[in-house]
Amino acid sequence: MEPKKRLYRSRDSRMLCGVCGGVAEYFNIDPTIVRLAYVLFSCASFGTGVLAYFIAAVIMPDQVE
């Protein structure tokens, strides 16, 4: 049986809080792609992405392993 996937903040591919790295590990894609998508989203939403990032950093648990 495959272990259940969990969304967490990454410790390995972290630049600021590890949110984008954790999302990239969850979807098994390159963290750079997630970071670029995040920057585009933040620019297009007039800074709402920054608020969403810090809310996710508070809500998402840190990687245990």
C-alpha positions as CSV (number, residue, x, y, z in Angstrom):
1,M,0.0,0.0,0.0
2,E,1.3,3.4,-1.0
3,P,1.8,5.9,1.9
4,K,-0.6,8.8,2.0
5,K,0.8,12.0,0.4
6,R,0.9,15.0,2.7
7,L,1.5,18.7,1.9
8,Y,4.2,20.2,4.0
9,R,6.8,22.9,3.9
10,S,10.0,21.6,2.4
11,R,13.3,21.6,4.3
12,D,15.5,20.6,1.3
13,S,14.3,22.9,-1.4
14,R,13.5,26.0,0.7
15,M,14.3,29.6,-0.2
16,L,12.1,31.5,2.1
17,C,9.6,29.4,4.1
18,G,9.5,26.3,2.0
19,V,6.0,26.6,0.7
20,C,6.8,26.4,-3.0
21,G,9.3,23.6,-2.4
22,G,6.6,21.6,-0.5
23,V,4.1,22.1,-3.3
24,A,6.6,21.0,-5.9
25,E,7.5,17.9,-3.9
26,Y,3.7,17.1,-3.5
27,F,3.1,17.3,-7.2
28,N,6.6,15.8,-8.1
29,I,7.7,18.7,-10.2
30,D,10.7,21.1,-10.2
31,P,10.5,23.8,-7.5
32,T,11.7,26.4,-10.0
33,I,8.5,26.0,-12.0
34,V,6.3,26.4,-8.9
35,R,8.3,29.5,-7.9
36,L,7.9,31.1,-11.4
37,A,4.2,30.3,-11.4
38,Y,3.9,31.9,-7.9
39,V,5.7,35.1,-9.1
40,L,3.5,35.4,-12.1
41,F,0.4,34.8,-9.9
42,S,1.6,37.5,-7.4
43,C,2.2,40.0,-10.1
44,A,-1.2,39.4,-11.8
45,S,-3.1,39.5,-8.5
46,F,-1.5,42.8,-7.3
47,G,0.2,41.2,-4.3
48,T,-2.5,38.9,-3.1
49,G,-0.1,36.0,-3.7
50,V,2.2,37.4,-1.0
51,L,-0.6,37.2,1.5
52,A,-1.5,33.7,0.4
53,Y,2.1,32.6,0.6
54,F,2.5,33.8,4.3
55,I,-0.9,32.3,5.2
56,A,0.2,29.0,3.7
57,A,3.5,29.2,5.6
58,V,1.6,29.5,8.9
59,I,-0.9,26.8,8.1
60,M,1.3,24.1,6.4
61,P,3.3,21.9,8.8
62,D,7.0,21.7,8.5
63,Q,8.6,18.5,7.0
64,V,9.3,16.0,9.8
65,E,11.8,13.7,8.0
